[in-house]
Amino acid sequence: MTVINNGGSTLRDLSPSYDPWDPIRSLRKHGRHRLTSVEMTVTNLCNMRCEHCAVGDTLVLNEPDMIPLDLMLRRLDEVEHLETISITGGEPSFRRQTVDNVIVPLLRYARERGIRSQINSNLTLDLERYEKLLPYLDVMHISFNYTGPENFHQTGFANSGHPVPYAAAEKMYTRMIDNAKSLSRSGMLISAETMINFRTHEHLPQMHRTILEMGCRRHEVHPMYPSAFAANLPVLSLDEMRVAIHDLLDHRDENVWMLFGTLPFFACGSTDEERALLRRLHASKNVTVRNDPDGRSRVNVNMFTGDVFVTDFAAIPSFGSVYRDNLDSIFEEWTTNHPLNRTVDCHCDAASCCGPNLLVADMYYKGVDFKSRRAIMD
């Protein structure tokens, strides 16, 4: 689908050969990591309480007023190399006022500036909220980790604190499927993300088939790294994760874009099996492996406090505030001066790799100095 901004310029189609959220692009372009992506948390309300939710401990029943939208827009204006924005929560569309007064203006800003946009949603509310986004939104990103309504009921409300009737969960599951089909028919690019975790790793091909039936044009696959609210969930071994990915590749539809992100496998790894998986991923049709943008090309802004964070889920305090600082200067302080960034600030252009993020390094590679390793390109 051709997208044109208000200046009349045609925007390049998102595709396996063009993913502006991948920080390797700006690294190659500028010779160093630059801030190219800003994520904004526009709500801490949600109609679900998922077992795997990494921000579940921030969810509330009532929330304060937001920072002024013009302040956020001014801060976006100041980002010299901005290419993408992302809108997240909670469920961003939980309140209609948020959709009308915050989300649509942000998306309109992105389209007028010629940058790409994404919203993270569970897509379980009424269709009309999402249809308002059709003229502006580039990617509707949804989580899909379910084998059916029973599994949706079990995992989607595991932390609700009170019983949720199965009939209510089943209705939401059906609405999510129907919304995805309807929005896909209307031209929206829906990207369904499945996390590889202890519940999903043996069912990925089944979930892939359902995602195709929903009309999704991209299937994202990201390992789950238990953190914050989900910190006590079981962790898969690297071997279990590798087997699950091979199984999915064996059964996927090769005509659909499959995006793998935040993988704990590297060309500088020590095993033949690890490198064989990476070779297969890079050689497979319509498969891409995205480097994690958090802390490399993206910051997150809390739209209630103005606090700015350099990673989504690692336990790093706020690194600044939009009330005091511009976003480029916050990002520069992180990349040049923070000792934690220096532990994972490596990259290998030949392997198209920006190294591990902080969660991957902590979960599977404690004490490993990635800067001393070399890719084996066999």
C-alpha positions in Angstrom: 0.0 0.0 0.0 1.4 3.4 -1.0 1.6 6.0 1.8 1.8 9.7 1.0 2.5 12.4 3.6 0.9 15.8 3.6 3.8 17.3 1.7 3.0 15.0 -1.2 6.0 12.7 -0.8 5.6 9.0 -1.2 6.8 7.1 1.9 8.7 3.9 1.3 6.6 0.7 2.0 7.5 -1.2 5.1 8.9 -4.6 4.1 11.6 -7.1 5.0 14.1 -4.9 3.1 12.9 -1.7 5.0 12.4 -1.8 8.8 13.1 1.7 10.2 12.8 0.4 13.8 16.0 -1.6 13.4 18.9 0.4 14.9 21.5 -1.2 12.5 20.2 1.2 9.8 21.0 4.4 11.7 24.3 2.9 12.9 25.4 2.3 9.4 24.1 5.7 8.2 25.6 7.8 10.9 28.6 5.7 12.1 27.2 5.6 15.6 23.9 5.0 17.4 21.5 8.0 17.0 18.1 8.6 18.4 15.7 7.8 15.6 12.7 6.4 17.5 10.6 7.7 20.4 8.1 5.6 22.2 5.3 7.2 24.3 3.4 5.5 27.1 0.0 7.1 26.8 -1.9 5.0 29.4 -1.5 2.8 32.4 -5.1 1.4 32.0 -5.8 -2.0 30.5 -8.8 -4.3 30.2 -6.5 -7.4 30.6 -4.0 -8.6 33.1 -1.7 -10.9 31.1 0.5 -13.4 32.8 3.5 -12.3 30.7 3.0 -8.5 30.9 6.3 -6.8 31.6 4.6 -3.6 32.6 1.8 -5.1 34.7 3.1 -3.5 37.9 2.5 -0.1 36.4 -1.2 -0.7 35.5 -3.8 1.3 37.5 -7.5 1.8 37.8 -7.3 5.6 37.7 -4.6 7.8 36.2 -3.6 11.4 36.5 -3.6 14.1 33.8 -1.1 13.9 31.0 1.7 16.3 30.3 0.7 18.9 27.7 0.6 17.4 24.2 2.3 20.5 22.7 5.3 19.9 25.0 5.6 16.4 23.6 5.3 17.6 20.0 7.9 20.2 20.6 10.3 17.6 22.0 9.6 15.4 18.9 10.3 18.4 16.7 13.8 18.7 18.3 14.8 15.1 17.5 17.1 15.6 14.5 17.1 12.1 13.0 13.6 11.0 14.0 12.3 8.2 11.8 9.6 6.4 13.9 7.3 6.8 16.9 5.6 4.1 18.9 2.6 4.4 21.2 2.1 2.0 24.0 0.4 1.4 27.4 -1.5 -0.4 28.9 -4.0 -0.6 26.2 -3.6 2.8 24.4 -7.2 2.8 23.1 -8.7 2.1 26.6 -10.2 5.6 26.8 -11.9 7.2 23.8 -10.5 10.6 24.9 -7.0 9.3 24.6 -7.7 8.1 21.1 -9.2 11.4 20.0 -7.1 13.9 21.9 -3.6 12.2 22.1 -3.2 9.2 19.7 -4.7 10.6 16.6 -2.8 14.0 16.9 0.4 12.1 17.4 -0.2 9.9 14.4 -1.2 12.9 12.3 2.0 14.6 13.3 4.0 11.5 12.3 2.3 11.3 8.9 2.8 15.1 8.2 6.5 14.8 9.1 7.0 11.7 7.0 7.9 9.4 9.9 6.5 5.9 10.6 4.2 5.0 13.5 3.2 2.0 15.5 0.7 1.3 18.2 0.9 -1.6 20.7 -2.7 -2.9 21.3 -4.6 -6.0 22.4 -7.2 -5.1 19.8 -10.1 -6.4 22.0 -12.2 -3.2 22.2 -14.9 -2.0 19.8 -13.7 -1.7 16.2 -14.6 2.0 15.8 -11.8 3.1 18.1 -9.2 1.4 15.8 -10.9 2.6 12.6 -10.1 6.1 13.6 -6.4 5.3 13.2 -6.7 4.0 9.6 -5.8 7.2 7.8 -2.5 7.7 9.8 -1.2 4.5 11.3 1.6 2.4 9.7 1.7 -0.6 12.1 -0.9 -2.0 14.5 1.2 -4.2 16.7 -0.7 -6.8 18.7 0.3 -9.6 21.1 -0.9 -13.1 20.1 0.2 -15.9 22.3 -2.9 -18.1 22.3 -4.0 -21.5 21.0 -7.6 -20.5 21.4 -10.1 -18.8 23.7 -9.4 -21.1 26.6 -5.8 -20.3 26.5 -6.6 -16.6 26.1 -8.7 -16.8 29.2 -6.0 -18.5 31.2 -3.1 -16.3 30.3 -4.8 -13.0 29.5 -6.4 -12.6 33.0 -3.9 -14.6 35.2 -3.1 -11.4 37.2 -6.6 -9.9 37.3 -7.0 -10.3 41.1 -10.6 -11.5 40.6 -12.3 -14.2 38.6 -13.1 -13.3 35.0 -15.9 -15.3 33.5 -14.9 -17.5 30.6 -17.8 -16.2 28.5 -16.4 -12.6 28.8 -12.9 -13.7 27.8 -14.2 -15.7 24.9 -16.1 -12.7 23.6 -13.0 -10.6 23.8 -11.0 -13.2 22.0 -13.5 -13.4 19.2 -13.6 -9.6 18.9 -9.8 -9.5 18.6 -9.9 -12.0 15.8 -12.8 -10.2 14.0 -11.2 -6.7 14.5 -7.9 -8.0 13.0 -9.7 -9.4 10.0 -11.7 -6.2 9.4 -8.8 -3.8 9.8 -6.6 -6.0 7.6 -9.3 -5.9 4.9 -9.3 -2.1 5.2 -5.5 -2.0 4.5 -4.0 -1.7 8.0 -0.7 -3.5 8.5 -1.2 -5.7 11.5 1.9 -7.2 13.0 1.1 -10.0 15.5 3.8 -10.7 18.0 4.2 -14.1 19.6 6.5 -14.5 22.6 8.6 -17.7 22.9 8.0 -18.8 26.4 7.2 -21.8 28.6 3.6 -21.9 27.4 4.0 -21.1 23.7 7.2 -22.8 22.6 5.6 -26.0 21.5 2.6 -24.3 19.8 4.2 -21.7 17.5 3.1 -23.3 14.2 -0.5 -23.4 15.4 -0.4 -19.7 16.5 1.2 -18.8 13.1 -1.8 -20.4 11.2 -4.3 -18.4 13.3 -2.3 -15.2 12.7 -2.5 -15.8 9.0 -6.3 -16.4 9.2 -6.6 -13.0 10.9 -5.1 -11.4 7.8 -1.9 -10.2 9.6 0.8 -9.1 7.2 3.7 -9.7 9.6 4.3 -12.3 12.3 6.8 -11.1 15.0 8.5 -13.6 17.2 10.4 -12.4 20.4 11.7 -14.5 23.2 10.1 -13.6 26.6 12.6 -12.4 29.1 10.9 -12.4 32.5 11.2 -9.0 34.1 9.3 -6.7 36.5 5.7 -8.0 36.8 6.6 -11.3 35.0 9.9 -11.8 36.7 9.0 -15.1 38.3 7.9 -17.0 35.2 10.0 -20.0 34.1 12.8 -19.3 31.7 13.4 -21.4 28.6 16.8 -22.8 27.9 18.7 -21.7 24.8 18.3 -25.2 23.3 14.5 -25.2 23.9 14.3 -21.8 22.2 16.4 -22.9 19.3 14.2 -26.0 18.7 11.0 -23.9 18.9 12.3 -21.5 16.2 13.3 -24.3 13.9 9.9 -25.8 14.3 8.2 -22.6 13.4 10.4 -22.1 10.3 9.6 -25.6 9.3 5.8 -24.9 9.2 5.5 -21.2 8.4 4.0 -19.6 5.3 7.1 -18.2 3.4 5.0 -15.5 1.7 4.4 -13.7 5.0 7.0 -11.4 6.6 8.4 -13.0 9.8 10.3 -10.8 12.0 12.5 -12.2 14.8 13.6 -9.8 17.5 15.8 -9.7 20.6 17.2 -13.2 20.0 19.8 -14.5 22.4 21.8 -16.0 19.5 24.9 -14.4 18.0 27.3 -15.0 15.1 30.1 -14.7 17.8 28.5 -17.6 19.6 30.4 -20.7 20.7 28.3 -23.5 19.3 27.7 -24.7 15.7 24.0 -25.1 16.4 23.7 -21.4 17.3 25.4 -20.3 14.1 23.5 -22.8 12.0 20.2 -21.3 13.3 21.4 -17.7 12.4 22.4 -18.9 8.9 19.0 -20.4 8.4 17.2 -17.2 9.6 19.3 -15.0 7.3 18.8 -17.2 4.3 15.1 -17.8 4.7 12.6 -16.0 2.4 10.8 -13.0 4.0 12.5 -13.5 7.4 14.3 -10.7 9.2 16.2 -10.5 12.5 15.7 -7.1 14.1 18.2 -5.6 16.6 16.5 -4.3 19.8 16.1 -0.5 19.5 15.8 0.2 23.2 18.9 2.0 24.4 20.3 1.9 20.9 18.1 4.2 18.8 15.0 4.6 21.0 13.8 6.2 24.3 10.5 5.9 26.1 8.6 9.0 27.4 6.0 8.5 30.2 3.2 10.9 29.1 2.0 11.4 32.7 5.2 12.3 34.4 7.4 13.4 31.5 10.1 11.0 32.6 12.3 9.6 29.9 13.6 6.0 30.0 16.3 4.5 27.7 15.1 0.9 27.9 11.7 -0.6 28.1 12.1 -3.3 30.7 15.6 -3.2 32.3 15.5 -1.8 35.8 17.2 1.6 34.9 15.7 4.7 36.5 14.4 7.6 34.5 17.3 9.3 32.6 15.8 12.7 32.3 12.5 14.6 31.8 10.9 16.3 28.8 10.2 19.2 31.2 14.0 19.9 31.4 15.8 18.2 28.6 15.6 17.6 24.9 15.5 14.0 23.9 18.7 14.0 21.8 20.7 15.2 24.8 19.2 12.6 27.1 20.1 9.9 24.6 23.6 11.3 24.1 24.2 11.2 27.9 23.2 7.5 27.9 25.3 6.4 25.0 28.4 8.3 25.9 28.5 8.2 29.7 26.5 5.5 31.3 28.5 2.4 32.4 25.7 0.0 31.8 25.5 1.0 28.1 29.2 0.4 27.8 28.8 -3.2 28.8 26.6 -4.0 25.7 27.7 -1.3 23.3 29.1 -3.5 20.6 28.2 -4.3 17.0 29.3 -6.4 14.1 28.4 -5.0 10.7 29.2 -8.2 8.9 26.7 -10.1 11.0 24.2 -7.2 11.0 24.3 -7.4 14.8 24.1 -4.7 17.5 24.9 -7.1 20.3 22.7 -8.2 23.2 20.4 -5.9 25.0 20.7 -5.7 28.8 18.0 -8.3 29.5 19.6 -10.9 27.2 23.0 -10.3 28.6 21.7 -10.6 32.2 19.5 -13.7 31.5 21.9 -15.8 29.4 25.4 -14.2 29.3 26.3 -13.0 32.8 30.0 -12.0 32.8 30.5 -12.5 29.1 32.4 -9.7 27.4 30.9 -9.4 24.0 33.4 -6.8 22.9 36.1 -9.4 23.1 34.2 -11.9 20.9 34.4 -12.2 17.1 31.8 -13.3 14.6 32.4 -16.6 12.9 31.0 -16.2 9.4 31.0 -19.7 8.1 
